[in-house]
Amino acid sequence: MMMQKQENSLFFGGNAPFVEELYENYLEDPAAVPDEWRAYFDKLAQQPGYVAKDVPHAPVIAAFAEQARQGGFRQAAPAAVDDGKQVAVLQLINAYRFLGNRKADLDPLKRQEPTVVPELELAHYDLTPADLNRSFNTGSFRMGTDHAPLARIIEAARETYCGSIGVEYMYLTSTQEKRWLQERLEPIRAHGSYSKEDKQRLLERVTAAETLERYLHTRYVGQKRFSLEGGESLIASMDELIRVAGAHGVQEIVIGMAHRGRLNVLVNVLGKPPSLLFAEFEGKKASDLSAGDVKYHMGYSSDVGTPGGPVHLALAFNPSHLEIINPVVEGSVYARQLRYGPDGKKEIVPLLIHGDAAVAGQGVNQEMLNFAQTRGYGTGGTIHIVVNNQIGFTTSDPRDYRSGYYCTEIFKMAEAPIFHVNGDDVEAVALVTRLAVDYRQQFGKDVVIDIFCFRKLGHNEQDEPMVTQPLMYKKVQAHPGTRKVYADKLVAEGTLAADEPEQMIQDYRAHLDKGELLYNPVLSDYKRTHAQDWKPYQTRKYIETCDTRVPVQEIERLSERLTTLPEGFALHSRVKKIIDDRRAMGEGKQPFDWGMAENLAYATLLTEGFGVRLSGEDVGRGTFFHRHVAFHDQNRTHWSEGTYHPLAHLQDKQGRFQCFDSVLSEEGVLAFEYGYASAEPNELIIWEAQFGDFANGAQVVIDQFITSGEAKWGRGCGLVMLLPHGYEGQGPEHSSARLERYMQACAEMNMEVCVPTTPSQIYHLLRRQAVRKQRKPLVVMTPKSLLRHKDAVSTMEELANGEFQRVIGEIDAIDARKVTRVVLCAGKIYYDLLAARRERELNHIAIVRIEQLYPFPEESFAAEMARYPKATEIVWCQEEPRNQGAWYWFASRQHLVRSVGPKQHLLLVSRPASASPAVGYLAKHNEQHKALIESAMGKIDY
């Protein structure tokens, strides 16, 4: 039994966390611990080897363990039992802090069976009912008194931790944060105090939420809207959040959420006129978007008034892929925060609204939480609201749709406190919302509000939930609704007259009939000081090219700056060789390689005032050791020191340079960069995959945002994706960037897909992306071995006075009139074809590179083909298997048909069709490659 163990030693293993907690209390305030413990800690402080307050507690804990081995800290015999009881009481208080949430009254449907939590029972600590009237020291428990009868202590603990709010926070490593939460919950017993006006406002919010849903249900029978009924407290929570945030000086809140309740949020939070919503239901909304989207995916923005001042609200557009919007919002927020300046993380707040099954089930949340506190992606804390319907589509049994006790377990990895709250207790929802905002602003960390509610209707309005959840929906049908529960409470306590709640409904409906809001928070004449102007980039006509030239003198100057390091900075020998070579390139002694040309593209843009952001795994060095925009001092003494970015030190006034080696994530990071780019048109934003096909893990971002965001939502985005691509015998996962997937997604001038083959091409391509007054995604198939190919170099003249060539014709001096075969290609294969043609002196073959596959450069291509009137064989040569690469897209183009004459035959040279992107055996790779080149040269049929 515990009493027997305590009689031996109060320091046995199970008590270690409790003892450490007591010691931390003692360090903060000696009076906060029982007298006998204070005496012991005082005595410990006088012993040799005592460790000061500001160092880790491990030595102290070790001292406790040593005391235990030596017989422990013993009290005089008469007091031993009392001391043991006192320790037990403090442990019981701690248990309520840890586990009280398990017995909290959270479910509005009252379905849960009584939860047995042994750690909250008296017997677990050898306490008995006879001890209930005894007075004990309350320790750090904030009851307003140092001593109280055990019955009162338990009552206070239950009120605080087992009422309508169940809070989880004791896993936080920061004692300061735990104390902060205790100070705000325990003295008030987790019950807020609200004025009559506050309560009326909260009721008005849930009334607006419920009434809108019922209005739509009767006016637009059977139409999908993904109703919020059962979760109306979300609207009260968001209203409170915005008001409290405004009082904190927050300027903007960017919101991400899926479809459930979205229409309600648009109208009752962002103030979208109901008349516009009705027009969407009736199919009357005019739009110039080529595709558009359903009404419950649409975004919106507005400026609303709060007691603390105006707040800009932005609801992000969202596909049906639920949680994928979350890192997109984080990226958008990060860009806005930088625009606001040093206080941006306090002034711009991300708010993410999750569904219970989705937040637990979607892996992108783990990726996002993993970078929540990192330098290049952290936004100073996100406020998360979980609309916990306690049902996942049709799966309401928690044994089937999650493994953790709560759907919010994942947030513990980010050490975010979690407030579980009963959605029927609107005032409790408001209280935890205020606490969440205060916590985020105080500590700059994520925080979670988990609103336990229900879903009155099915997954959509055409679904019958009784089919799969008969027990649950008997409870749902018997539930009067959150609005009525709260209205009855206010009437019963005398806050409202009996007829006032019903009058609220009638007033709101009357305004809906007019297509307007009863309470409209929108400020129509407010002008934001940090609003981003996208007008210069909103052109309807595709801009093919622009002037990307830079004077030779400027290239020389920037080359010198790029190769200048701080005095005493020690480079690795291999990197020093690269820097020495780059210095020679800038001085005109060597041709430019890929890495130097890429660096110069960034440098010239930065000095012209554009920002540059590089993100991805290993982008600072470059996966293939070519980029080196970040240098590491080999003599540094600490991991956090000794990194130098020459691009950040080009001149006194320049654009912002960012380079972050990202966490090992594709989906979350690429979504973040898309969000960043969609909020910031004045920077060149680049995400690089380690290998091109690693982007497979981010396919949802590519399909739902990058390739279609403009067509669906009118969202411009200049994001660049650098995808290493090329067949070099490295196997299935390290060869193909799956070019065919991007080509298949090309339409309506939605993006650009390019395959540059020289340093000057990547230089002008990247410069064009920023300088041109157009923001469309750019997908680049970048090389690997080609980065150091002896022929893949460029001259100073090509950088200074060239441009991005969408088609590069034959470079050798062959007689175009004698050409009978034209080989078209893209990428690394060009250099192999060129070498074979030269070696065999096959001057009847011309080789043409298509450097921009989409939008296809029809005029340039036609002009090049016109040079070879006697060519009867037009060959498309690709490294990829015939069922992959650009072939099927290329062969189906009308412009190709127009450019190929009636006597010309279009042929394909490729690897055989394959289920795998590439072979894994080097010998087979070499065999295929040899046959590929032979076939392209006309030697064999392949």
KOLKOLKE-394878 format. One record per residue (C-alpha): residue in one letter; x, y, z. Coordinates in steps of 0.25 Angstrom, whole numbers, plus 5000, padded with zeros to 4 digits. Last residue first. Layout:
<sites>
aXYZ ...
</sites>
This chain:
<sites>
y505350054677 d505750044663 i507250044661 k508250144655 g507350264653 m508150354662 a507050354672 s507050204672 e508450194675 i508250294686 l507150214693 a507850084691 k509050134699 h508150184710 q507350054711 e508649974712 n509250074722 h507950064731 k507949914730 a509449914735 l509050014746 y507949924751 g506750004757 v505950034745 a505250164744 p503850224746 s503250084749 a502050024742 s502850044729 a502550074714 p503850044707 r504950154708 s504750264698 v504850304683 l503550354677 l503350384662 l502550494655 h502550474640 q502750594631 k502150594617 p500950674621 g501750774629 v501950774644 s501650914649 r500150914649 v500150774655 l501050824666 h500150944669 q498950844670 r499650774682 s499350634684 a500750584681 f501350674692 w500350634703 y500550484700 w502050504699 a502350594711 g502950494721 q502250364724 n501550254715 r502750244706 p503750224717 e504550354721 e505850394714 q505150464703 c505350484688 w504250544679 v504650514665 i504250584653 e504650504641 t504350564627 a505350684628 k505450754614 p504850884619 y505750894631 r505851044635 a504351044636 m504450964648 e505151074656 a504051174652 a502951084656 f503551054669 s503751204672 e502351234668 e501751124676 p502451144689 f501651044697 p501051094710 y501551004714 l502750924709 q503751034711 e505250984708 i504850914695 r506250874690 v506550854675 i507550754670 a507750754655 i508150624648 h508750614634 n510050654640 l510250514645 e511750534648 r511750404657 e512450474669 r511650604667 r510350534666 a510650444679 a511150564687 l509950654683 l508950534687 d509650514700 y509550664703 y508150674699 i507750564708 k507950654720 g506650734717 a505650744706 c505650684692 l505350694678 v506150624668 v506050674653 r506350574642 t506550604628 v507550724629 k508250754616 r507650894615 a507950934629 d509450914626 i510150894639 a510950994647 d510550944661 i509651014671 e508350954665 g507151024671 i506751064685 v505251084688 r504751164700 q505951244700 f506051324714 e506851454710 g508251494707 n509051624709 a509751604722 l509551454725 e509951414710 e511051514709 m511651464722 t511751324716 s510951204719 v511251064723 a510650924721 d511750874712 k512650824724 h511450764732 r511550804746 l510050834749 l509750734738 s509950624748 k508650674755 p507750754746 t506450844748 m505150814743 v504450944746 v503050974750 l502651114750 p501351164757 k500751294751 r500851434755 q501051534744 k501751674743 r503051604739 v504251644748 a504051524757 q503851404748 r504651464737 r505851464747 l505751324750 l505651284735 h506751384731 y507751314741 i507251174738 q507451194724 s508851254726 p509251134733 t508851044722 t507850934720 p506550994724 v505350894725 c504150984727 v502650964731 e501851094733 m500551114740 n499051134738 m499051174723 e497651114721 a498250974722 c499350894728 a498950784738 q499350674728 m500750734726 y500950744741 r500650594743 e501550554731 l502750624737 r502850514747 a504050574754 s504750444749 s506050394753 h506350374768 e505150284772 p505250184761 g506750164761 q507950244761 g508350204747 e508550354742 y507150384737 g506850524739 h506050614748 p506250704760 l504950784763 l505050934766 m503650984768 v503451134767 l502251204774 g501651324766 c500251314771 g499051384767 r497751344773 g496451354764 w495751254772 k495551124763 a496351164751 e497451224759 g497551124769 s497551004759 t499050964757 i499651014770 f498450994779 q497650864778 d498550784769 i499950824774 v499550834789 v498850704788 q500150644781 a501050674793 g501650544795 n501850524780 a502750644781 f503850544785 d503850514770 g504750634767 f505850594777 q506150674788 a504950764785 e505150914784 w504251014788 i504451154782 i503751294785 l504251414777 e503651524785 n502751644781 p501551564780 e501351524794 a500051464800 s499851354789 a501351334790 y501351304805 g500151214804 y500851134793 e502051134802 f501251074813 a500650964804 l502050924800 v502450914814 g501250834819 e501250734807 e502750714805 s503350694819 l504650674825 v504750804832 s505250914824 d506650964821 f506251114821 c506751224812 q506151364813 f506651494806 r505951624808 g506151724797 q507351814797 k507851944803 d509151934809 q509851854799 l510051704796 h509951654810 a508751554810 l509251484798 p510551454804 h509851364814 y510751334826 t510551224836 g511551224848 e510651214860 s509551124865 w510350994865 h511351054874 t512851064874 r513051104859 n514351074853 q513751004840 d512951134837 h511751094829 f511351154816 a509951174812 v509651214797 h510351084793 r509651044781 h510350924774 f510550814785 f509450724778 t508450744790 g508750884790 r509550954800 g508451044806 v507350964799 d507550844808 e506150804809 g505250914804 s505151074804 l505751184797 r505151324799 v505551444790 g505051584792 f505051684780 g505751814782 e506651824769 t507851784778 l507051654782 l506751624768 t508151634763 a508651544775 y507651444773 a507951424758 l509451434761 n509251314771 e508651234760 a509751264750 m510751224760 g510151094763 w509951064748 d511351084743 f511851214738 p513051214728 q514351244734 k515351354734 g514251464733 e514551524746 g513151474751 m513551334747 a514851344754 r514151384767 r513251264765 d514451174763 d515051214776 i513651204783 i513551054778 k514951024782 k514651084796 v513450994797 r514250864795 s515250914805 h514250944816 l514151094818 a514751164830 f514251304832 g515451384838 e514951514832 p513551514827 l513251454813 t513351514799 t513051424788 l511551474786 r512051614787 e513051594776 s512051534767 l511151644770 r512051744765 e512451664752 i510951644749 e510751794751 q511851834742 v511351734731 p509951804731 v508751724735 r507751674724 t506351614728 d505451694719 c504151624718 t503551494713 e502251424710 i501251514717 y499851434717 k498751534715 r497751544727 t498751634735 q498551644750 y500051664754 p499951814756 k498651804763 w499151714774 d499351824785 q499651764798 a498851834810 h499851884821 t499152014824 r497751964824 k496652064819 y495352054827 d494052104819 s493151984819 l493451944834 v492751804835 p492151774848 n490651754843 y489651724854 l488251694847 l488951644834 e488351674820 g487651594810 k486251664813 d485651534817 l486951514825 h486651644833 a485251584837 r485851454841 y486851524851 d485751604857 q484851484858 i485951404865 m486351514875 q484851524878 e484851374882 p485951404892 e485351524898 d483951464901 a484351404915 a485051534919 l486551524920 t487651524931 g486651464941 e487351344944 a486351254938 v486251344925 l487751334923 k487751184925 d486551164916 a487351244905 y488551154907 v487851024905 k487051084894 r488251134886 t488951004888 g487850914882 p486650844888 h487350714888 a486350594886 q486650584872 v488150574875 k487950474886 k487150384876 y488250414866 m489350354874 l488650224876 p488250214862 q489650244856 t489850174843 v488450184836 m487950294846 p488950394839 e488150414826 d488950494816 q488350594807 e488650714815 n490150674816 h490850584826 g489550564833 l488750674841 k488850714855 r490350694856 f490850694871 c491650784881 f492950764888 i493750894885 d495250864886 i495950994887 v497450984885 v498651064887 d499951084878 k501051164884 g501451314884 f501451314900 q500651434904 q499851464891 r499551314889 y499151304904 d498251424904 v497551374891 a497351234897 l496851294911 r495851374903 t495351254896 v495351174908 l494351274915 a493451284902 v493251134901 a492951134916 e491951244914 v491351164903 d491151044911 d490450954901 g491750934894 n492350864905 v493850904906 h495150834904 f496350934905 i497650884900 p498950944904 a499950934892 e501250864895 a501550844880 m501450694881 k500250704890 f499450754878 i499350614872 e498550574884 t497350654879 c496350554875 y496350504890 y496750374896 g497650344885 s497550234875 r496550294865 y495450264855 d494950124858 r495050114874 p494450254874 d493150204869 s492450314862 t492850274848 t491850324837 f492650454833 g493450454846 i492550474858 q492750534871 n492350664865 n493650734871 v493750864864 v495250874867 i495751014869 h497251044867 i497851174870 t499251174864 g500551224871 g501651324867 t501651294852 g502751184851 y503151154837 g504551204835 r505051194849 t504351074854 q503251074865 a502151024857 f502950934848 n502550804854 l501150854856 m501050864841 e501550734838 q500650664848 n499450734843 v499850694829 g499550544834 q498050564833 g497350464843 a497350534856 v496950674851 a496050604841 a495150524851 d494950644860 g494750754849 h495650864849 i495651014850 l496951084848 l497251234853 p498551294849 v498851424856 i499451554850 e499851664860 k500651594870 k501551514860 g501651644852 d502251724863 p503651734856 g503051774843 y501651774837 r502151714823 l502851604831 q501551564838 r500751564825 a501751464819 y501651374831 v500151384831 s500051334817 g500951224820 e500151184832 v498851184824 v499451094814 p499951004825 n498450984830 i497750984816 i498150834815 e497250804827 l495950774819 h496250724805 s494950784800 p495650904794 n495851034802 f495851184800 a496451254812 l495551334821 a496251474823 l495851564834 h496351704836 v496251754850 p495751894854 g495951954868 g496051894882 p494551894884 t494451824871 g494051864857 v494151774845 d494951784832 s494551684822 s495051564814 y494451444807 g494751304802 m493951204795 h493951054798 y492451054803 k491951124791 v492451024780 d493651064772 g493951154760 a494451094746 s494851204737 l494651314747 d493851434741 s492751414751 a491251454752 k490451394764 k489051354760 g489151204763 e488051214773 f488951164785 e489951264780 a488951374779 f488551344794 l489951354798 l490051494792 s488751534798 p489251484812 p490351594811 k491651544816 g491851594830 l493151524833 v492651454846 n491151434843 v491151424828 l492451354824 v492451274837 n491051214835 l491451184821 r492651104826 g491951024836 r492550894831 h493350924818 a494750924823 m495451034831 g496551134830 i496451274836 v497451394835 i497251494846 e497851634844 q498151754852 v498351694866 g498451804877 h498151714889 a496751774890 g496551734875 a496951594879 v495851594890 r494751634881 i495251544870 l495251424879 e493951454885 d493251464872 m493951334868 s493451264880 a492051304879 i492051264864 l492651124868 s491551114879 e490651084868 g491150934867 g489850864867 e489350924854 l490650964846 s490050914833 f490850854822 r490150944811 k489650844801 q488350874795 g487150784800 v486150904802 y486651034799 r485751134807 t485451034818 h486850984821 l487451124818 y486551184829 r486851074839 e488351094837 l488251244838 t487451234850 e488351144858 a489651234855 a488851364858 t488351304871 v489651254875 r490251404873 e489051474879 l489151384892 l490651424893 r490251574891 q489151564902 k490151494911 d491151604909 e490151714911 k489651654924 s491051644929 y491951524929 s492751454940 g493451334935 h493551194942 a494751114942 r494751104957 i495051254957 p496351244966 e496751114958 l496651154944 r497451284942 e498551254952 q498651114948 l498851154933 w499951244937 r500551144946 k500651034935 e501251134925 q502351174935 t502651034938 s502951014924 t503050864920 l501550854917 y501050724920 m500150784931 y499350854920 e498050784918 v496750854921 g495350804923 i494350914923 s492850884926 g493150844940 c494250744944 y495550824945 t495150954953 e493850904959 r494450774962 a495750834968 a494850934977 e494050814982 i495250734985 i495850844993 r494550875000 a494450735005 l495850725009 p495650835019 a496450965015 h497851025017 d498651125010 t497351205005 g496951274992 m496751144985 r497951144976 f498551004977 s500051034980 g500050954993 t498650944999 n499050915013 f498050815019 s496950825028 r496150705033 n494650695029 l494850605017 d495850515025 a494850425031 p494350395017 t495750325015 l497050355009 d497950235005 y498450314993 h497650224983 a496550214993 l496150354991 e495850344977 l496350434966 e497550344962 p496550234960 v495850304948 v494550234945 t493750294934 p492250294936 e491750254922 q491750364911 r490450394904 k490050524911 l489750584897 p490450714901 d491650634903 l492750704912 d492350694927 a493850674931 k494250534937 r495450514928 n495750654929 g496150634943 l497350554939 f498550644940 r498050764948 y497150674956 a498350574959 n499150694964 i498150724974 l498150574978 q499650574980 l499550694989 v498550624997 a499450494998 v500650585002 q499750635014 k499250495017 g500750455018 d501150565026 d499950545036 v500350395037 a501850435040 a501550545050 p501550455063 a502750385058 a503750495055 q503850515041 r504750435032 f505450485019 g505950355013 g506750235018 q508050255011 r507550204998 a506450304998 q507350425002 e508250384990 a506950394981 f506650524986 a508050574983 a507850524969 i506650604968 v507450724973 p508550694963 a507450684952 h506850814955 p507450894944 v508151024948 d507551164952 k507251124966 a508551094971 v509050954973 y509450904987 g510850834987 p511050845002 q509750855010 q509050985014 a508050985003 l507650845006 k507250895020 d506351005014 f505750895005 y505450805017 a504850925025 r503950965013 w503550815012 e503050815026 d502350945025 p501550915013 v501950985000 a501451114995 a502251195005 p503551164999 d503051244986 e503651214973 l504751124977 y503851054986 n502851024975 e503950974967 y504250874979 l502850834980 e502750804965 e504050724966 v503450644978 f502150614970 p502950564958 a503850474967 n502650414975 g502550284967 g504050264969 f504050264984 f504450394990 l503550405002 s504250285008 n503950165017 e502650215023 q502250265009 k502350125004 q501450065015 m500450175013 m500450144998 m500050005000 
</sites>
